[in-house]
Amino acid sequence: MHVESLTDHQAPIRVHFSKPEVQCIGSTSGCGCDFPHAILQKEEWPTYFLERETDPETLASRRLNRESLVDLLRESGENTVELYGIWDGDFVEGPRATEKINVKRILDSDFFFKEQGFYTVSLDSEPHSDNL
């Protein structure tokens, strides 16, 4: 898990965030690819793969990345943080999904970040999940 300042190339993404500090968070792959994610297909996020993944290495990597991200977010000292999962170069495109979640939700094995999903993550102890 690593955190980097935005490059000039990435700076246009700032328009989507309400917070003044915006950084790039990478998973064990160096980018966000090892965070569990669902890629938009025919205007929907598929769920069929949730039951199919049995590879112990993949499951362990997902668990490690989930836990590391949650630890990092909790260390921020903020009440909420904003996360936006996009492909490199898609910095000005708006979100395809917007959700409010509790940080604990990220630890659930059935949670996958949606491609172009914008998340407002509550770091308090009250679990809640709302689609906007």
Residue, then its C-alpha position, 0 to 999 in steps of 0.5 A: m500500500h502506498v500513497e502518492s501526491l497527484t502528478d500534473h497529469q492527474a491533477p484534473i481529478r480534483v474537480h470531483f472531490s470536496k476535500p482539499e487534499v487529494q492523493c493517489i492510493g495504490s494497492t499491492s500492484g502499485c496501482g488500484c488494480d489489486f483492490p477488489h473491483a467490478i468493471l462496468q459491462k453493458e451499463e451494469w456491474p456484474t456480480y456473477f464472479l463473486e461466487r466463482e473466485t476460489d484461488p487462495e492467492t487471489l483471495a489472500s491478496r484481496r483480503l490484504n488490500r482491503e485490510s491495508l486500505v482500511d488501516l490507511l483510511r483510519e490513520s487519516g484522522e478524518n471523519t470521512v474520506e472520499l475515494y474515486g476508482i478510475w482508470d489512468g487518464d479518465f480524470v475528468e469523467g464524472p462518477r458512474a456510481t456514488e455511494k456512502i459507506n462505512v469503512k467496515r464495508i470495505l472489509d466484506s468479502d462481497f464488496f467490490f469497488k465499482e469502476q468509476g465509483f465515487y465513495t464517501v467513506s465514514l470512519d465512525s463506528e456506526p455501520h451504514s450504506d446508502n446508494l445516492 
